[in-house]
């Protein structure tokens, strides 16, 4: 881990593709909603867009086919994509190391919050899949005017933790997570296990550190806080 990253006072965690393995269902949902709106794009074209604000994704996907969509049309496609995602996201499962990150945060008394561009109604199954003992703090796309890659969601998450942005690590799986973190002035931590993009894309988008799994991140945290590996 880079020496100049500093220790975090809190963690801000993306949900889909970071904590829960849902990206494939998310891509399929978007392909269906866009198809129904007459916008035919490929999985390869959509995959790198996953994680950005849904209305922006609808506009950018349409632009790939030389179309412009109104705010109302983008909103409708976004909602349809969410509904399609719910149909396909029937059995989400946590990604490797999610439980280790939560346990490590508790061990070192690090507050954390989930920050997702998804709408509140789209995250229920994914949050339930985490098997947490209590409902977690969540900020979602409905809480801000501009979701990722704008910094608004992460800044709101930091404020919910009562921390300055620079004292929070923003952890995510998409280029848009990394760009939002950079814009918010936070160290950006990329995780590739459930991502639709690779380490190079996350690094190019501004990641300070990229790990394969959340378990590796938990180990980094324990070492940084002075606990020997396996201790």
C-alpha positions, 0 to 999 in steps of 0.5 A: 500500500502506498506510504502516503495514503495515511490511515482512514478514520472511516470507510465508504463502500460501494455496494454492487460489484464491491460488496455483492456480486451483482454486476452481471445482473446489472448489465443484463438489466441495462441491456433489456431496458435500453433494448425496450427503449429502442437503443441497441448496444452491446454488453461490451459497450455497457460494462464499463459504464456500470457504476455511473449515475443511471440517467447519465448512463442512459444518455451515454448509451443513446449517444453511442447510437447517435441518439439524444434522450430527454431527462424524462426518457433517461429517467424512465430508462433508468427506472426500467433498468432497475426493475429488470435488475431486480428480476435478474438479481434473485440470489445475490451473494457477497463477494470474497472478503466482505465479512472480513472488511466489516470485522476489521472495521469493527475491530479498529472502530472504523465507522463505515457507510454504503454509498451507491448510485442505485435507487433505494428500492434496488438495493434491498436484496443486495444488502440482505445478502450481506447478512449483517446483524443490523441495518447499515447506513446507506446513502443512495442515488435518491439522496443527491442530484448527481450520483457517481462520478460526481462527488456528491454521494461520497461527500454526503457519505462522509458527512453522515460519518461526521468526517472530513472527506480526506479522512475517508477511504472510498472503496469501489469496483468501477472507474466511476467510483474512482473518479468520484473519490478523486473529485471528493478528495478521498483516497480511491481504493479499487477492488477487482473481484466483482468488477466489470473493468480491470486494474489498469482501468481503475488505476487510470481513473485515479485509484490510489490502491487496487486489490483483487478482493476485500479480504486483501484490503482487510489485511492491508488495513490490519497491517496499517493499524499495526496488527500482524497478518493473521493476528 
